[in-house]
Amino acid sequence: MQSDIKRLSLILLFAPFALWIFLLIALPHIGMVILSLREKVAPRVYEFGFGNYIDFIQEPIYWNTLLRTGSMSILVTFLALLIGFPIAYYIAKIAGNRSKGALFLLCLIPLWVSDLIRAFGWILLLRETGVASSFLLWTGAINEPIEFLYNDVTVVVGLVYTVILFMIVPLVSTLDGMDDAMVEAGYNLGGSGFTVLRRIIIPYAMPGIVSGCIVVFMLTAGSYLTPILLGGKNSSWFTEQIYDQFITRFNWESGAAFGFLLLAFTSLVVWLGLKLTGQTLANTVAKS
């Protein structure tokens, strides 16, 4: 009787989560796959096939944009790790107990504002008549206004700013559990700061690094507003191609195929990253 009650309690506890996974994640993806396999042969007449995927392969602009999105997302992930790791280490191991909360709050503040408002903030800062150009004109560093927007550098900066918190949080969580005696032992054994970082700190923080990189990469590759607003016509992002298929061309079948291809491509990159680092997804989630 008691085991039946425990089993029922467990089912009731996980039922909302299971419904959420099925209704909002699994079911839409199944529908997207089915929709992507539909080929329009006549008005309101469809047949199943791989025509939408063949169209993607035959158009270089599509897969070039996908590869470009992937490479840019990897660059953003690397920069977020490069900037976020020292911040996370300072919060976890150097800052006092009182200042930890304040520093973490400073990292959370950008999330209080929507992506759209943050992107327009960068536009106000970097446009030709924006704060940065006006300041340089006032100091005499330039003779005429400069347009800092609508290039890949601006897109990368905006994306790093948007996703860096998702790199810092798992790193802080992982590094906070590291015993300070491990670092002290490394120095006592004659190791330099770089050696201690390479042989002790980074291996210990690897689950947090992998977890943060996965989240940041997936968010960056699936980003839409920041690349469109900051990059303009000079920055082609694959999510723009998906939007164009769904909204502009009303070609939902190709849009679904493109969306599934983006999911498959990013999942492949994550899998390769786990293989190269020797980590497993379960181990990464558990330790971070």
C-alpha positions as CSV (number, residue, x, y, z in Angstrom):
1,M,0.0,0.0,0.0
2,Q,2.8,2.4,1.0
3,S,4.7,1.6,-2.2
4,D,1.6,2.3,-4.3
5,I,1.2,5.7,-2.6
6,K,4.9,6.5,-3.3
7,R,4.5,5.5,-6.9
8,L,1.4,7.6,-7.3
9,S,3.1,10.6,-5.7
10,L,6.0,10.2,-8.0
11,I,3.7,10.1,-11.0
12,L,1.8,13.2,-9.9
13,L,5.1,15.0,-9.2
14,F,6.5,14.4,-12.7
15,A,3.2,14.6,-14.6
16,P,3.3,18.4,-15.2
17,F,7.0,18.2,-16.3
18,A,6.2,15.3,-18.6
19,L,3.2,17.2,-20.1
20,W,5.3,20.3,-20.6
21,I,8.0,18.2,-22.4
22,F,5.5,16.4,-24.6
23,L,3.1,19.3,-25.5
24,L,5.7,22.1,-25.9
25,I,8.8,20.3,-27.1
26,A,8.2,16.8,-28.4
27,L,4.9,17.4,-30.1
28,P,5.9,20.6,-32.0
29,H,9.1,19.0,-33.2
30,I,7.3,15.9,-34.4
31,G,4.9,18.2,-36.3
32,M,7.8,20.1,-37.7
33,V,9.4,17.0,-39.1
34,I,6.2,15.8,-40.7
35,L,5.6,19.2,-42.2
36,S,9.1,19.3,-43.6
37,L,8.5,16.1,-45.5
38,R,5.5,17.5,-47.3
39,E,6.0,18.5,-50.9
40,K,3.5,20.7,-52.7
41,V,2.8,19.2,-56.1
42,A,-0.4,21.1,-56.8
43,P,-2.7,23.6,-55.0
44,R,-3.7,21.9,-51.8
45,V,-2.1,18.7,-53.0
46,Y,0.9,17.3,-51.1
47,E,3.0,14.2,-51.1
48,F,5.7,13.1,-48.8
49,G,9.4,13.3,-49.8
50,F,12.7,15.0,-49.2
51,G,12.3,17.7,-51.7
52,N,12.6,20.5,-49.2
53,Y,15.9,19.1,-48.0
54,I,17.1,18.7,-51.5
55,D,16.3,22.3,-52.3
56,F,18.4,23.3,-49.3
57,I,21.4,21.3,-50.6
58,Q,21.1,22.7,-54.1
59,E,21.1,26.3,-52.9
60,P,24.6,27.3,-51.8
61,I,23.3,30.5,-50.1
62,Y,21.3,28.4,-47.6
63,W,24.0,26.0,-46.4
64,N,26.6,28.8,-46.6
65,T,24.4,30.8,-44.3
66,L,24.0,27.8,-42.0
67,L,27.8,27.2,-41.8
68,R,28.4,30.9,-41.3
69,T,25.9,31.0,-38.4
70,G,27.6,28.0,-36.9
71,S,31.0,29.5,-37.1
72,M,29.9,32.8,-35.7
73,S,28.1,31.0,-32.9
74,I,31.3,29.1,-32.0
75,L,33.2,32.4,-32.0
76,V,30.6,34.0,-29.7
77,T,30.8,30.9,-27.4
78,F,34.6,31.2,-27.2
79,L,34.5,34.9,-26.4
80,A,31.8,34.4,-23.8
81,L,34.0,31.7,-22.2
82,L,37.1,33.9,-22.4
83,I,35.3,36.8,-20.7
84,G,33.0,34.9,-18.4
85,F,35.6,32.5,-16.8
86,P,37.6,35.2,-15.0
87,I,34.4,36.8,-13.8
88,A,33.0,33.5,-12.6
89,Y,36.2,32.6,-10.8
90,Y,36.3,35.9,-9.0
91,I,32.7,35.6,-7.9
92,A,33.1,32.0,-6.8
93,K,36.6,32.0,-5.2
94,I,37.9,35.5,-4.5
95,A,34.9,37.7,-3.7
96,G,33.6,37.8,-0.1
97,N,30.3,36.3,0.9
98,R,28.6,39.7,1.0
99,S,29.9,40.9,-2.4
100,K,29.0,37.6,-4.2
101,G,25.3,38.5,-4.1
102,A,25.9,42.0,-5.4
103,L,28.2,40.8,-8.2
104,F,25.7,38.1,-9.2
105,L,23.0,40.8,-9.2
106,L,25.0,42.9,-11.6
107,C,25.3,40.0,-13.9
108,L,21.5,39.5,-13.8
109,I,20.5,43.1,-14.5
110,P,20.7,42.8,-18.3
111,L,18.1,40.0,-18.2
112,W,15.6,42.3,-16.6
113,V,15.3,44.0,-20.0
114,S,14.1,42.2,-23.1
115,D,16.3,41.3,-26.1
116,L,14.6,43.9,-28.2
117,I,15.3,46.8,-25.8
118,R,18.9,45.6,-25.3
119,A,19.4,45.5,-29.1
120,F,18.0,49.0,-29.5
121,G,20.3,50.1,-26.7
122,W,23.3,49.0,-28.8
123,I,21.8,50.8,-31.8
124,L,21.5,54.1,-29.8
125,L,25.1,53.6,-28.6
126,L,26.7,52.6,-32.0
127,R,24.7,54.3,-34.7
128,E,26.2,57.2,-36.8
129,T,24.6,59.8,-34.5
130,G,24.9,57.7,-31.4
131,V,26.8,58.1,-28.1
132,A,30.1,56.5,-29.3
133,S,30.4,58.5,-32.5
134,S,29.3,61.8,-30.8
135,F,31.9,61.3,-28.0
136,L,34.7,60.7,-30.5
137,L,33.7,63.8,-32.5
138,W,33.6,65.8,-29.2
139,T,37.1,64.6,-28.3
140,G,38.5,65.4,-31.8
141,A,39.5,61.7,-32.4
142,I,37.5,61.7,-35.6
143,N,36.5,64.4,-38.1
144,E,33.1,63.0,-39.2
145,P,30.5,60.6,-37.7
146,I,31.3,56.9,-37.9
147,E,28.7,54.1,-38.4
148,F,29.6,51.3,-36.0
149,L,26.5,49.2,-36.8
150,Y,25.7,46.7,-39.5
151,N,28.8,44.5,-39.4
152,D,29.9,41.2,-38.0
153,V,31.9,42.7,-35.1
154,T,28.8,44.5,-33.8
155,V,26.7,41.4,-34.0
156,V,29.4,39.4,-32.1
157,V,29.6,42.0,-29.4
158,G,25.8,42.2,-29.0
159,L,25.5,38.4,-28.9
160,V,28.3,38.0,-26.3
161,Y,26.6,40.7,-24.2
162,T,23.3,38.9,-24.5
163,V,24.4,35.3,-23.6
164,I,27.4,35.8,-21.3
165,L,25.3,35.3,-18.1
166,F,24.4,31.8,-19.3
167,M,28.2,31.1,-19.3
168,I,28.8,32.6,-15.9
169,V,26.1,30.9,-14.0
170,P,27.2,27.2,-14.6
171,L,30.9,28.2,-14.1
172,V,30.1,29.8,-10.7
173,S,28.1,26.8,-9.7
174,T,31.0,24.4,-10.6
175,L,33.9,26.5,-9.2
176,D,32.1,27.2,-6.0
177,G,32.4,23.5,-5.1
178,M,36.2,23.4,-5.7
179,D,38.2,23.1,-2.5
180,D,40.7,26.0,-2.1
181,A,43.3,23.5,-0.8
182,M,43.6,22.1,-4.3
183,V,44.8,25.4,-5.6
184,E,47.1,25.9,-2.6
185,A,48.6,22.4,-3.1
186,G,49.3,23.2,-6.7
187,Y,51.3,26.3,-5.7
188,N,53.1,24.5,-2.9
189,L,54.3,21.9,-5.3
190,G,56.0,24.6,-7.4
191,G,53.3,25.1,-10.0
192,S,53.0,28.5,-11.7
193,G,49.7,30.4,-12.0
194,F,49.3,29.1,-15.6
195,T,50.1,25.5,-14.5
196,V,47.6,25.6,-11.7
197,L,45.0,27.0,-14.1
198,R,45.7,24.4,-16.7
199,R,46.2,21.3,-14.5
200,I,43.7,22.0,-11.6
201,I,41.2,24.7,-12.2
202,I,40.2,24.1,-15.8
203,P,39.8,20.3,-15.4
204,Y,37.7,20.8,-12.3
205,A,35.6,23.4,-14.0
206,M,35.2,21.4,-17.2
207,P,31.6,20.3,-16.6
208,G,30.6,23.9,-16.0
209,I,32.6,25.0,-19.1
210,V,30.9,22.4,-21.3
211,S,27.4,23.1,-19.9
212,G,27.9,26.9,-20.4
213,C,29.2,26.4,-23.9
214,I,26.3,24.2,-24.9
215,V,23.7,26.7,-23.6
216,V,25.5,29.7,-25.1
217,F,26.0,28.0,-28.5
218,M,22.4,26.9,-28.8
219,L,21.1,30.3,-27.8
220,T,23.4,32.1,-30.2
221,A,22.7,29.9,-33.2
222,G,18.9,30.3,-32.5
223,S,19.1,34.1,-32.0
224,Y,17.1,36.3,-34.4
225,L,16.6,39.8,-33.1
226,T,20.2,40.7,-32.3
227,P,21.8,39.6,-35.7
228,I,18.9,41.2,-37.6
229,L,18.9,44.6,-35.8
230,L,22.7,45.0,-35.3
231,G,23.9,43.3,-38.5
232,G,21.2,44.5,-40.9
233,K,21.6,43.4,-44.5
234,N,25.3,42.9,-44.1
235,S,24.9,40.0,-41.6
236,S,23.1,36.9,-42.8
237,W,21.9,34.6,-40.1
238,F,20.1,31.3,-40.6
239,T,17.2,32.2,-38.4
240,E,16.5,35.0,-40.9
241,Q,16.2,32.4,-43.7
242,I,13.7,30.4,-41.5
243,Y,11.7,33.5,-40.9
244,D,11.8,34.4,-44.6
245,Q,10.4,30.9,-45.5
246,F,7.6,31.0,-43.0
247,I,6.5,34.7,-43.0
248,T,7.7,36.2,-46.3
249,R,7.2,33.3,-48.7
250,F,4.5,31.5,-46.8
251,N,6.4,28.3,-47.5
252,W,5.9,26.5,-44.2
253,E,7.2,23.2,-45.5
254,S,10.6,24.6,-46.4
255,G,10.6,26.7,-43.2
256,A,10.0,23.5,-41.1
257,A,12.8,21.8,-43.0
258,F,15.2,24.7,-42.3
259,G,14.2,24.7,-38.7
260,F,14.9,21.0,-38.3
261,L,18.2,21.3,-40.2
262,L,19.3,24.1,-37.7
263,L,18.4,21.8,-34.8
264,A,20.2,18.9,-36.3
265,F,23.3,21.0,-37.1
266,T,23.6,22.5,-33.6
267,S,23.0,19.1,-32.0
268,L,25.8,17.7,-34.2
269,V,28.2,20.5,-33.1
270,V,27.3,19.9,-29.4
271,W,27.9,16.1,-29.8
272,L,31.3,16.8,-31.4
273,G,32.1,19.2,-28.6
274,L,31.3,16.5,-26.0
275,K,33.4,14.0,-27.8
276,L,36.4,16.3,-28.1
277,T,36.3,17.2,-24.4
278,G,35.6,13.7,-23.2
279,Q,32.5,14.7,-21.4
280,T,29.0,13.2,-21.4
281,L,25.8,15.2,-21.3
282,A,24.6,13.4,-18.1
283,N,27.9,14.0,-16.3
284,T,27.9,17.6,-17.4
285,V,24.4,18.3,-16.1
286,A,25.0,16.5,-12.8
287,K,28.2,18.3,-11.9
288,S,27.1,21.7,-13.0
